[in-house]
C-alpha cells in the first residue's frame, strides 16, 4: 500500500524520494509507505483549495448541504471497509471503529449537511435604515489531526468548514495516513469540486508550513498542548483564526450515593476505550471514601476481564497502542507511578498472548492498569499519559474534591456520578472543564459543543457553536433616507 497526497481530486504519484514506512500497531509489520508532501505539493494544494473555494462559496447553503449529506450516505455505505482501515492504522478494536469512528464521522457530515441551508445572518430595523449581517466563509482552512481518531477528526473539522462555504486542506498524523484519503474520495464522489478537500501527508514540518502559509485563513488542530502552543504562536504572526482541541487530565468524581455498577462502567470507558488514547479521558478517578473499597473491588474484577487482543477480531475489547515509541512512553509513566509510591493494583505489563491465546508479543499491547494509593502530586496524576492507566484517588468532601479536580492547567472534560440531582449540577457548575457529563462519561453527540477550558483548547467543535468558528460576520448598513451631513 502506498499513501500519497490527494490534490485537486486526484492522488499524486508515489515517489520514494521522501517517504516513511507505516506500521501495524498490532504486530509492528510494515503496512505501506507514506510519501511526504513536498513544498510543491503544498503550493499545489493551496492553489487548488483556493480555486475550489471560489466555486464553493457561490453555492447556496442547500447546494452545499446536499453534497455533505450525500457524503454522509457514501461514508456509511463504506462503513466496514473504512473501519477496517482505521483499525489497522490505529490498532483500536474493530468493534469501536464500526460503532464510533466512522459512524461519528458520518454523523458530523449529516448534521452540518442538514444545517448548511439554515446558516443565516440577522436583520435590524433602524427606522430610516436597516442593517443585516452575513456570516461569510473564511477561505482555505487547514485541519491538522491526531492519530487516535483519524477519520472522526477529519470529518469533525471538514463538515462545519465546508457547510460554511470554506475549503479545507487536511494533514493527518504521520502515523495514520489512510482514512483521510478515503474521506477525500467520498467527497469527490458526493459531487464536491476538486480541491474542496485536499489531503497532505507529512509530519509537523508540513503542518507548520501550512500554518505559516499566507493564503491559509484558519487552522484547526487536534493534538497535544505543546503543538497547540506552537500553532497558536505561528498563527499569531498573521492573526489567523485557530481552533485547538488539545489534551487533558480530566477528573471523574464518584460520590457515595452513585450507582456503583454504572460508575465502574464509566470509569472503565473513561480510561480503557481506544486503549486509553482519548483526549477527554477521566484519568483521575476520585472516589468518595465510604465506597472506595467496594468500588475498587468491582473495578479491578471487571478490568481484568477486558478482552485484549487482535484488533480485527470482533470480540476484542482492547487493542494495541499506536506505536512502539508511544507504548514505551506509557510504560515509563507506569514505572514512574510505581517508583513514586503508588500501588499498581492490576495490569500495566506487556502480554504475550491475547484473550484467545494468540501470540501478540510483537504488538504494542499493554494490559489495562489501575493505580491506587495515589497522591495528587504524583506525575501519573498530573501528566496526560494517553494510555490505559487509571489513577484512583479517595476524597472526603464535595468542597475538597472540587478544589483538587480543578488543580490542573488542563480543562478539557469532567464527570460526576451521584444520584443527588442538585449535587450533580452544583458540582459540575464549579468544575473548570469545557465538556462535562453527569452519570456518564465520554459521550460526544454531534449536537453538543466539544472543547476545552484553560490549556485544553480554544474554540469548539460540533453543534451550532462550530459555525461561528468557520465564518466571519459582515455587518451591512443600508440607508433608506438622506445622508445627514454636518458639512
Ligand atoms: P501531536 O500534538 O503530536 O500532533 C498532532 C498533529 O499536529 C499531528 O498531525 C502532528 O503531525 C501535527 N504537528 C506536530 N507539530 C506541529 C507543528 N509544529 N505545526 C503544525 N502541526 C504539527 O499529538 P498526537 O498526534 O500525538 O495526539 C495526541 C494528543 O492529541 C494528545 O495530547 C491528545 O490529548 C490530543 N487530542 C486531543 C483531542 C481533543 O479533541 N481535544 C482529541 C484527540 C487527541 P505528526 O503526527 O505527523 O508529527
Boltz pocket constraint, residues with backbone or C-beta under 6 A from the ligand:
constraints:
  - pocket:
      binder: B
      contacts: [[A, 144], [A, 145], [A, 146], [A, 147], [A, 148], [A, 149], [A, 171], [A, 172], [A, 173], [A, 174], [A, 175], [A, 202], [A, 203], [A, 204], [A, 205], [A, 206], [A, 207], [A, 208], [A, 209], [A, 211], [A, 221], [A, 222], [A, 223], [A, 224], [A, 225], [A, 226], [A, 227], [A, 228], [A, 230], [A, 231], [A, 244], [A, 245], [A, 246], [A, 247], [A, 248], [A, 277], [A, 278], [A, 279], [A, 280], [A, 384], [A, 386], [A, 412], [A, 456], [A, 457]]
      max_distance: 6.0
